């Protein structure tokens, strides 16, 4: 039974395999007078990636198809819909786009929950387990080591995945870093002396700078990954 199911799945995959898309991409490139190296440079991918697309070893995603349409000066209809045999590739694009969108959404949720979990954990530790004599150690461990490292790593992953509006996250991380200090030391000070303190706005640039560094490193990783 298992063997039968596997055979059916393999047959189904062959049925929807993109037909002749490689030749269309190759012909469009050659008619535009571009070499594989030149096209790869403009599209931000490696020459091997272009070769794999044209030999149908792998297939371009929807973003790459749109870029090639502009670069080769050929309409998407002509590139993808010139004959009915391309319906399999259109199915492939729809499916791959949905998969990428789902993975991106899941990754964003994981990154958000991870950061907020560590951020909340640092507050819980302060209020439940820290005494006055432990304040310096807590500040060093959480405000100057754990939270900055977490901010850097999460920002790096955001930059690496090239999320839309990624640079704006530095502002959010800056505010969260300020709130971490405000909800611990500042809040304890207000409770002890029965007074109200304004948040220390100087903490925002510190958190934002750490985030920007992570975003920059992640963006560089993404850039060199696309070039390789």
TAPE-V768962 format. One record per helix or strand of 3 or more residues. SS is the DSSP state (H for helix, E for strand). FROM is the first residue (numbers start at 1). TO is the last residue. Records with the same first field share a line. If there is no record, write none. Layout:
SS: FROM-TO ; FROM-TO
//
This chain:
H: 2-15 ; 21-31 ; 36-43 ; 47-54 ; 62-71 ; 76-80 ; 84-129 ; 132-160 ; 166-193 ; 202-227
//
